[in-house]
């Protein structure tokens, strides 16, 4: 694996952990696709640093469990803005 890919994977992981960010948020900050972020943290990161990979996995699982709530809030705000 190329050095810059390892560095990117670690930087993305640190960002996700510190900000409790979603894959979509991390992709936007780092200017890469969601697929790249997902591959970096689920496939590449465990080979580089398993401890950090486990921490990222916990954040992503929490985000996945909460995403239906965030989606509902976004829809609520959307329709509230339309009706105001």
TAGITA-V211733 format. One record per residue. N is the residue number from 1. RES is the residue in one letter. PHI is phi in whole degrees, -180 to 180 (999 if undefined). PSI is psi in radians with two decimals (none if undefined). D_LAST is the distance of its C-alpha to the last C-alpha in whole Angstrom. Layout:
n: (N & N)
res: (RES & RES)
phi: (PHI & PHI)
psi: (PSI & PSI)
d_last: (D_LAST & D_LAST)
//
This chain:
n: (1 & 2 & 3 & 4 & 5 & 6 & 7 & 8 & 9 & 10 & 11 & 12 & 13 & 14 & 15 & 16 & 17 & 18 & 19 & 20 & 21 & 22 & 23 & 24 & 25 & 26 & 27 & 28 & 29 & 30 & 31 & 32 & 33 & 34 & 35 & 36 & 37 & 38 & 39 & 40 & 41 & 42 & 43 & 44 & 45 & 46 & 47 & 48 & 49 & 50 & 51 & 52 & 53 & 54 & 55 & 56 & 57 & 58 & 59 & 60 & 61 & 62 & 63 & 64 & 65 & 66 & 67 & 68 & 69 & 70 & 71 & 72 & 73 & 74 & 75 & 76 & 77 & 78 & 79 & 80 & 81 & 82 & 83 & 84)
res: (X & X & X & X & X & X & X & X & X & X & X & X & X & X & X & X & X & X & X & X & X & X & X & X & X & X & X & X & X & X & X & X & X & X & X & X & X & X & X & X & X & X & X & X & X & X & X & X & X & X & X & X & X & X & X & X & X & X & X & X & X & X & X & X & X & X & X & X & X & X & X & X & X & X & X & X & X & X & X & X & X & X & X & X)
phi: (999 & -73 & -59 & -66 & -70 & -63 & -62 & -62 & -61 & -68 & -64 & -62 & -61 & -62 & -65 & -61 & -68 & -69 & -99 & 50 & -81 & -86 & -60 & -63 & -64 & -63 & -61 & -65 & -67 & -93 & 69 & -127 & -78 & -60 & -62 & -66 & -60 & -61 & -65 & -59 & -87 & -101 & -109 & -81 & -61 & -59 & -77 & -84 & -150 & -61 & -66 & -65 & -60 & -67 & -65 & -64 & -58 & -64 & -64 & -65 & -67 & -63 & -61 & -65 & -68 & -98 & -65 & -67 & -72 & -62 & -63 & -65 & -67 & -63 & -65 & -60 & -66 & -60 & -75 & -67 & -65 & -67 & -84 & -85)
psi: (2.45 & 2.62 & -0.73 & -0.51 & -0.74 & -0.77 & -0.77 & -0.76 & -0.74 & -0.72 & -0.75 & -0.76 & -0.79 & -0.69 & -0.81 & -0.74 & -0.84 & -0.66 & -0.08 & 0.78 & 2.75 & 2.93 & -0.72 & -0.75 & -0.78 & -0.70 & -0.73 & -0.73 & -0.71 & -0.07 & 0.59 & 3.00 & 2.82 & -0.65 & -0.71 & -0.78 & -0.82 & -0.79 & -0.72 & -0.81 & -0.35 & -0.50 & -0.83 & -0.75 & -0.72 & -0.50 & -0.51 & -0.90 & 1.65 & -0.57 & -0.84 & -0.66 & -0.68 & -0.68 & -0.73 & -0.73 & -0.71 & -0.74 & -0.79 & -0.63 & -0.68 & -0.80 & -0.70 & -0.68 & -0.48 & -0.09 & -0.52 & -0.51 & -0.80 & -0.69 & -0.71 & -0.69 & -0.69 & -0.75 & -0.74 & -0.78 & -0.66 & -0.86 & -0.47 & -0.71 & -0.65 & -0.69 & -0.16 & none)
d_last: (52 & 52 & 51 & 48 & 47 & 48 & 46 & 43 & 43 & 44 & 41 & 38 & 40 & 40 & 36 & 35 & 37 & 36 & 32 & 32 & 30 & 30 & 32 & 29 & 28 & 32 & 32 & 30 & 32 & 35 & 35 & 36 & 35 & 34 & 37 & 39 & 37 & 38 & 41 & 42 & 41 & 42 & 46 & 47 & 46 & 48 & 51 & 50 & 49 & 49 & 48 & 45 & 44 & 44 & 42 & 39 & 40 & 39 & 35 & 35 & 35 & 33 & 30 & 31 & 31 & 27 & 26 & 24 & 22 & 21 & 20 & 18 & 16 & 15 & 14 & 12 & 10 & 10 & 9 & 6 & 5 & 6 & 4 & 0)
//
